Amino acid sequence: MTSLLDLIAKIGQMDREDVIFVKPEWRPDSEASAFRLTEDYRVPDEARVLGYEYFLEVDTIQQILEEFRGRPDATLNEKCQRIIHYAMYDA
């Protein structure tokens, strides 16, 4: 199983057009996967069938992580919590 935390750890290596999907409840250890939206910008059937929910675009996550440039001491878990907060309340 790949967790949201695992995907955040390698977000810089991912395609900026991919979208992260996460199984509820959204936590760092929640199961997550990356998919590309369909040509008409819909959630792919595969993601829906597997029980994933739309979370955030890789590009958006990379932008959020820019907030941490001045905080080299920030942990991966702190970054993940900030991204979850953004997805829940600001997206």
C-alpha distances in whole Angstrom, upper triangle without the diagonal:
4,6,10,11,10,11,14,15,15,17,20,19,18,20,22,22,19,17,14,13,12,11,14,15,15,14,13,10,9,6,8,9,13,15,19,21,24,27,29,26,24,21,19,20,16,15,17,16,13,14,13,16,18,17,19,20,19,23,23,21,22,26,24,23,27,28,27,29,32,29,28,27,25,22,18,18,21,20,17,19,22,20,19,23,24,21,23,26,27,26
4,7,8,6,7,11,11,11,13,16,15,14,17,19,19,16,15,11,11,10,11,14,15,13,12,10,9,8,6,6,7,10,13,17,19,22,26,27,24,23,19,18,19,16,14,17,17,13,14,12,15,16,15,16,17,16,19,20,17,19,22,21,20,23,25,23,25,28,26,25,25,22,19,15,15,18,17,14,17,19,17,16,20,21,19,20,24,25,23
4,5,5,7,9,10,11,12,16,16,15,18,19,20,16,14,11,10,8,10,12,12,10,9,7,5,5,4,5,8,11,14,18,20,23,26,27,24,23,19,19,20,18,15,17,18,15,14,12,14,15,13,14,16,15,18,18,15,17,20,19,18,21,22,21,23,26,24,23,22,19,16,13,12,15,14,11,13,16,14,13,17,18,16,17,21,22,21
4,5,5,6,9,10,10,14,15,13,16,16,17,14,12,8,9,7,9,11,11,8,7,5,6,6,6,5,8,10,13,16,18,22,25,26,22,21,18,19,20,18,15,17,19,15,15,12,12,12,10,11,13,12,15,15,12,14,17,15,14,18,19,18,21,23,21,21,20,17,14,11,10,13,11,8,10,12,10,9,13,14,12,14,17,18,17
4,5,5,6,9,10,13,14,14,17,17,19,16,15,11,12,11,13,14,13,11,8,5,6,8,9,9,11,13,16,19,21,25,28,29,25,24,22,22,24,21,18,21,22,19,18,15,16,16,13,14,15,13,16,16,12,14,17,15,13,17,17,16,18,21,18,18,17,14,11,7,7,10,9,6,9,12,10,10,14,15,14,16,19,19,19
4,6,5,7,9,12,12,12,15,17,18,15,15,12,13,12,14,16,16,14,12,8,8,10,9,9,10,11,15,18,21,24,27,28,25,24,22,22,23,20,18,21,22,18,18,16,17,17,15,15,16,13,16,17,13,14,18,16,15,18,19,18,20,22,20,19,19,16,13,9,10,13,12,10,13,15,13,14,17,18,17,19,22,22,21
4,5,5,6,9,10,9,12,13,14,12,11,8,10,10,13,16,16,13,12,10,10,11,10,7,8,8,12,15,17,21,23,25,22,21,19,19,21,18,16,19,20,17,17,14,15,14,12,12,12,10,13,14,10,12,15,14,13,16,18,17,19,22,20,19,20,17,15,11,12,14,12,10,13,14,12,13,16,16,15,18,20,20,19
4,5,5,8,10,10,13,13,15,13,12,10,12,12,15,17,16,13,12,9,11,12,12,10,11,11,14,17,19,23,25,26,23,23,20,21,23,21,18,21,23,20,20,16,16,15,12,11,12,9,12,12,8,9,12,11,9,13,14,13,15,18,16,16,16,13,11,8,9,11,8,7,10,11,9,11,14,14,13,16,19,18,17
4,6,8,9,10,14,15,17,15,15,13,15,15,18,20,19,16,14,11,12,14,14,12,13,13,17,19,22,25,28,29,26,26,23,24,26,24,21,24,26,23,22,19,20,19,16,15,15,12,14,15,11,11,14,13,11,14,15,14,15,18,16,14,15,13,10,7,10,12,9,9,13,14,12,14,17,17,17,20,22,22,21
4,5,6,7,11,12,15,13,14,12,15,16,19,21,21,18,17,14,15,16,15,13,12,12,15,17,20,23,25,27,24,24,22,22,25,22,20,23,25,22,22,19,20,19,16,15,14,10,13,14,11,10,14,14,12,15,17,15,16,19,18,17,18,16,14,11,13,15,12,12,16,16,14,16,19,19,18,21,24,23,21
4,5,5,8,9,12,10,11,10,13,14,18,20,20,17,16,14,16,16,15,12,12,10,13,14,17,21,23,24,21,22,20,20,23,21,19,22,24,22,22,18,18,16,14,12,10,7,9,11,8,7,11,11,10,12,15,14,15,18,18,17,18,16,15,11,14,15,12,11,15,14,12,14,17,16,16,19,21,20,18
4,6,8,9,12,12,13,13,17,18,22,24,24,21,20,17,19,20,19,16,15,13,16,16,19,22,24,26,23,24,22,23,26,24,22,25,27,25,25,22,22,19,17,14,12,9,9,12,10,7,11,12,10,11,15,14,14,17,17,16,18,17,16,13,16,17,14,14,17,17,14,17,20,18,18,22,24,22,20
4,7,9,12,11,13,13,17,18,22,24,25,22,21,19,20,20,19,16,14,12,14,15,18,21,23,25,22,23,22,22,25,22,21,24,26,24,25,21,22,20,18,16,14,10,11,14,12,10,14,16,14,15,18,18,17,21,21,19,21,20,19,16,18,20,17,16,20,20,17,20,23,21,21,24,26,25,23
4,6,9,7,10,10,14,16,19,22,23,20,20,18,19,19,17,14,11,9,11,11,15,18,19,21,19,20,18,18,21,19,17,21,23,21,22,18,19,17,15,13,11,7,9,12,11,10,13,15,14,16,19,19,19,23,22,21,23,21,20,17,19,20,17,16,19,19,16,18,21,20,18,22,24,23,20
4,5,6,9,11,14,17,21,23,25,22,22,21,22,21,19,16,13,9,10,9,12,15,16,18,16,18,17,17,20,19,17,21,23,21,22,19,19,16,15,13,10,7,8,12,12,11,14,16,15,17,20,21,21,24,25,24,26,24,23,20,22,23,19,18,22,21,18,20,22,20,19,23,25,23,20
4,6,8,10,14,17,21,23,24,21,22,20,22,21,20,16,14,11,11,10,12,15,16,17,15,17,16,17,20,20,18,21,24,22,23,19,18,15,14,11,7,5,5,9,9,8,11,13,13,15,18,19,19,23,23,23,25,23,23,20,21,22,18,18,20,19,16,18,20,18,17,20,22,20,17
4,7,10,13,16,20,22,24,21,23,22,23,22,20,16,14,10,9,7,8,11,12,14,11,13,13,14,17,17,16,18,21,21,21,18,17,14,13,11,7,7,7,10,11,11,13,16,16,18,20,22,22,26,26,27,29,26,25,22,24,24,21,19,22,21,17,19,21,19,17,20,22,20,17
4,7,10,13,17,19,21,18,20,19,20,18,16,13,10,6,6,5,7,11,12,14,11,12,11,12,15,14,12,15,18,17,18,14,14,11,11,9,6,6,8,10,11,12,14,16,16,18,21,22,23,26,26,26,28,25,24,20,22,23,19,18,20,20,16,17,20,18,16,19,21,20,16
4,6,10,13,16,17,15,17,16,18,16,14,10,8,5,5,6,7,11,13,14,11,11,9,10,14,13,11,13,16,15,15,11,10,8,7,6,4,6,8,9,10,12,14,14,16,18,20,21,23,26,26,26,27,24,23,19,20,21,18,15,18,17,13,14,17,15,12,15,18,17,13
4,7,10,13,14,12,13,13,14,12,11,7,6,4,7,9,10,14,17,17,14,13,11,12,14,13,10,12,15,13,13,9,9,7,5,5,6,7,10,10,9,12,14,14,15,18,19,20,22,25,24,24,25,22,20,17,17,18,15,13,15,15,11,11,15,13,11,14,17,16,13
4,7,10,12,10,12,13,13,10,9,6,5,6,7,10,11,14,17,17,14,12,9,10,12,11,7,9,12,10,9,5,5,5,5,7,9,10,14,13,12,15,17,17,18,21,22,23,25,28,27,27,27,24,22,19,18,19,17,14,16,16,13,12,15,14,11,13,16,17,14
4,6,8,7,9,10,10,7,6,4,7,9,11,14,14,17,21,21,18,16,12,13,14,13,9,10,13,10,8,5,5,7,6,9,12,13,16,15,14,17,19,17,18,22,22,23,25,28,26,27,26,23,21,17,16,18,16,13,14,15,12,10,14,14,11,12,16,17,15
4,6,7,9,11,10,6,6,6,9,12,13,16,17,19,23,23,20,17,14,14,15,13,10,10,11,9,6,5,6,9,9,13,15,16,20,19,17,20,22,21,22,25,26,26,29,31,29,29,29,25,23,20,18,20,19,15,16,18,15,13,16,17,13,14,17,19,17
3,5,8,11,11,7,8,9,12,15,16,19,19,22,25,25,22,19,16,17,17,16,13,12,14,12,8,7,7,10,10,14,17,18,21,20,18,22,23,21,22,26,26,26,29,31,29,30,29,25,23,20,18,19,19,15,15,17,15,12,14,16,13,12,15,18,17
4,6,10,9,7,9,11,14,17,19,21,22,24,28,27,24,22,18,20,20,19,16,15,17,14,11,10,10,12,11,15,18,19,22,20,18,22,23,21,22,25,24,25,28,30,28,28,27,23,21,19,16,17,17,14,13,15,14,10,12,15,12,11,14,17,17
4,7,8,6,9,9,13,15,17,20,20,23,26,26,22,21,18,19,20,19,15,16,18,15,13,11,9,11,9,12,15,16,19,17,15,18,19,17,18,21,21,21,24,26,24,25,24,20,18,16,13,14,14,10,10,12,10,7,9,11,9,9,12,15,14
4,5,5,9,10,13,16,19,22,22,26,29,29,25,24,21,22,23,22,18,19,20,18,15,13,13,14,11,14,17,17,20,18,15,18,20,17,17,21,20,19,23,24,22,22,21,18,15,13,10,12,12,8,8,11,10,7,10,13,11,11,14,16,16
4,6,9,9,13,15,18,21,23,26,29,30,26,25,22,23,24,22,19,20,22,19,17,15,15,15,12,14,16,16,19,17,14,16,18,16,15,19,18,17,20,22,20,20,18,15,12,9,7,10,10,6,7,10,10,8,11,13,13,13,16,18,18
4,6,9,12,15,18,22,23,27,30,30,27,25,22,23,23,21,18,19,20,17,16,14,15,16,14,16,18,18,21,20,17,19,22,19,18,22,22,21,24,26,23,22,21,18,15,12,10,13,13,10,11,14,13,11,15,17,15,16,19,21,21
4,6,10,13,16,19,21,24,27,27,24,22,19,19,20,18,15,16,17,14,12,10,11,13,12,14,17,17,20,19,16,19,21,19,19,23,23,22,25,27,25,25,24,20,18,15,13,15,15,11,12,15,13,11,14,16,14,14,18,20,19
4,7,11,13,17,19,21,25,26,23,21,17,17,17,15,12,14,14,11,10,8,10,12,12,14,16,16,20,19,17,19,22,21,20,24,25,24,27,29,27,27,26,23,20,16,15,18,17,13,15,17,15,13,17,18,16,17,20,22,20
4,7,10,13,15,18,22,22,19,18,14,14,15,13,10,12,14,10,10,7,9,10,9,11,13,12,16,16,14,16,19,18,18,22,23,22,25,28,26,25,25,22,19,16,15,18,16,12,14,16,14,12,16,16,14,16,19,20,18
4,7,10,13,15,19,20,17,16,13,12,13,11,8,12,13,10,11,8,10,10,10,11,12,11,15,16,14,16,19,19,19,22,23,23,25,28,27,26,27,24,21,18,18,20,18,15,17,19,15,15,18,18,15,18,21,21,19
4,7,10,13,16,17,14,14,11,11,13,11,9,12,14,12,13,10,11,10,10,10,9,9,12,13,12,14,17,17,18,20,22,23,24,28,27,26,27,24,22,19,19,21,18,16,18,19,15,16,19,18,15,18,21,21,18
4,6,9,12,14,11,11,8,7,10,9,7,11,13,12,13,10,11,10,11,11,10,10,13,15,14,16,19,19,20,23,25,25,27,30,30,29,31,28,26,22,23,24,21,19,21,22,18,18,21,20,17,19,22,22,18
4,6,9,11,9,9,8,7,11,11,10,12,15,15,16,13,13,11,12,11,9,10,12,14,15,16,18,20,21,23,25,26,27,31,31,31,32,29,28,24,25,26,23,21,23,23,19,20,23,21,18,21,23,22,18
4,7,8,5,5,5,6,10,11,10,12,14,15,16,13,12,10,12,11,10,12,13,15,16,18,19,21,22,24,26,28,29,32,32,33,34,31,30,26,27,28,25,22,24,24,20,20,23,20,17,20,22,21,17
4,5,5,5,7,6,9,11,11,12,15,16,17,15,15,13,15,15,13,15,17,18,20,21,23,24,26,28,30,31,33,36,36,36,38,35,34,30,30,31,28,26,28,28,24,24,26,24,21,23,25,24,20
4,5,7,10,10,12,14,15,16,18,20,21,19,18,16,18,17,15,17,18,19,21,23,24,26,27,29,31,33,34,37,38,38,40,37,36,33,33,34,31,29,31,30,26,26,28,26,23,25,27,26,22
4,6,9,10,13,15,15,16,18,20,21,19,18,15,18,17,16,18,19,19,22,23,24,26,28,29,31,33,34,38,38,39,41,37,37,33,34,34,31,29,30,29,26,26,28,25,22,24,26,24,20
4,7,9,12,14,13,14,17,18,18,16,14,12,14,13,12,15,15,16,18,20,21,22,24,26,28,30,31,34,35,35,37,34,33,30,30,30,27,25,27,26,22,22,24,21,18,20,22,20,17
4,6,9,11,11,10,14,15,15,13,12,10,13,13,13,16,17,17,19,21,22,23,25,27,29,31,32,36,36,36,37,34,33,30,29,30,27,25,26,26,22,21,23,21,18,20,22,21,17
4,6,8,7,7,10,12,12,10,9,7,11,12,12,15,17,17,18,21,22,22,24,27,28,29,31,35,34,35,35,32,31,27,27,28,25,23,24,24,20,19,21,20,16,18,20,20,16
4,5,6,7,9,10,11,10,11,10,13,14,14,16,18,19,20,22,24,24,26,28,30,31,33,36,36,36,37,34,32,28,28,29,27,24,26,26,22,22,24,23,19,21,24,23,20
4,5,5,6,9,10,10,11,12,15,17,17,19,22,22,23,25,27,27,29,32,33,34,36,39,39,39,39,36,34,30,30,31,29,26,28,28,25,23,26,25,21,23,26,26,22
4,6,5,6,9,9,11,12,15,17,17,18,21,22,22,24,27,27,28,31,32,33,35,38,37,37,37,34,32,28,28,30,28,25,26,27,24,23,26,25,21,23,26,26,23
4,6,5,6,5,7,9,11,14,14,16,19,19,19,22,24,24,25,28,29,30,32,35,34,34,34,31,29,25,25,26,24,21,23,24,20,19,22,21,18,19,22,23,20
4,5,5,6,7,9,12,15,16,18,21,21,21,24,26,25,27,30,31,32,34,37,36,36,36,33,31,27,26,28,26,23,24,25,22,20,22,22,18,19,22,23,20
4,5,8,10,12,16,18,19,21,24,24,24,27,29,29,30,33,34,35,37,40,39,39,39,35,33,29,28,30,29,25,26,28,24,22,25,25,21,22,25,26,24
4,6,9,12,14,17,18,20,23,23,22,25,27,27,28,31,32,32,35,38,36,36,36,32,30,26,25,27,26,22,24,25,22,20,24,24,20,21,24,26,23
4,7,10,12,16,18,19,23,22,21,24,26,25,26,30,31,31,34,36,35,35,34,31,29,25,24,26,24,21,22,23,20,18,21,21,18,18,21,23,21
4,7,9,12,14,16,19,18,18,21,23,22,23,26,27,27,30,33,31,32,31,28,26,22,21,23,21,18,19,20,17,15,18,18,14,15,19,20,17
4,6,10,12,15,17,16,16,19,21,20,21,24,25,26,29,31,30,31,31,27,25,22,21,22,20,17,17,18,15,13,15,15,11,12,15,16,14
4,6,9,12,14,13,13,16,18,17,19,22,23,24,26,29,28,29,29,26,24,21,20,21,19,16,17,17,13,12,14,13,10,11,14,14,11
4,7,10,12,10,10,13,15,14,15,18,19,20,23,25,24,25,26,22,21,18,17,17,15,12,13,13,10,8,11,10,6,9,12,12,9
4,6,8,7,7,10,11,11,13,15,16,18,20,23,23,23,24,21,20,17,17,17,14,12,13,12,9,9,11,9,7,10,12,11,8
4,5,5,6,9,10,11,13,15,17,18,20,23,23,24,25,22,21,18,19,19,16,14,16,15,11,12,14,12,10,13,15,13,10
4,5,5,6,9,10,11,13,15,16,17,21,21,21,23,20,19,16,17,18,14,13,16,14,11,13,15,13,12,16,17,16,13
4,5,5,6,9,10,11,14,15,16,20,20,21,23,20,20,18,19,19,15,15,17,15,12,15,16,13,13,17,18,15,13
4,5,5,6,9,10,12,14,15,18,19,20,22,19,19,17,18,17,13,13,15,12,9,12,13,10,10,13,14,11,9
4,5,5,6,9,10,12,13,17,16,17,19,16,15,13,14,13,10,9,12,10,7,10,12,9,9,13,14,12,11
4,5,5,7,9,10,11,15,15,16,18,15,15,13,15,15,11,11,14,12,10,13,15,12,13,17,17,15,14
4,5,5,8,10,11,14,15,16,18,16,17,15,17,15,12,13,15,12,10,14,14,11,13,16,16,13,13
4,5,6,8,10,13,13,15,16,13,14,13,14,12,9,10,11,8,7,11,11,8,10,14,14,11,11
4,5,6,7,10,10,11,13,10,11,10,12,10,7,9,11,9,8,12,13,11,13,16,16,15,15
4,5,5,9,10,11,14,12,14,13,15,13,10,13,14,12,11,15,15,13,16,19,18,16,16
4,6,7,8,11,13,10,13,13,14,12,9,12,13,10,11,14,14,12,15,18,17,15,16
4,5,5,7,9,7,10,10,12,10,8,11,12,10,11,15,15,14,17,19,19,17,19
4,5,7,10,9,12,13,15,13,11,14,16,14,15,18,18,17,20,22,22,20,21
4,6,9,9,13,14,16,14,13,16,17,15,17,20,20,19,22,24,23,22,23
4,5,6,9,11,13,11,10,14,15,13,15,18,18,18,21,23,23,21,23
4,6,8,10,13,12,11,15,16,15,17,20,20,20,23,25,25,24,25
4,6,10,11,10,11,14,15,15,17,19,20,20,23,25,25,24,26
4,7,8,6,7,10,11,11,13,15,16,17,19,21,21,21,22
4,5,5,6,9,10,11,13,14,16,17,19,20,21,21,22
4,5,5,6,9,10,11,12,14,15,16,18,20,20,21
4,5,5,6,9,10,10,12,14,15,16,18,19,20
4,5,5,6,9,10,11,12,14,15,16,17,18
4,5,5,6,9,10,11,12,14,15,15,16
4,5,5,6,9,10,11,12,14,15,15
4,5,5,6,9,10,11,12,13,14
4,5,5,6,9,10,11,11,12
4,5,5,6,9,10,10,10
4,5,5,6,9,10,10
4,5,5,6,7,9
4,5,5,5,6
4,6,6,5
4,6,7
4,6
4
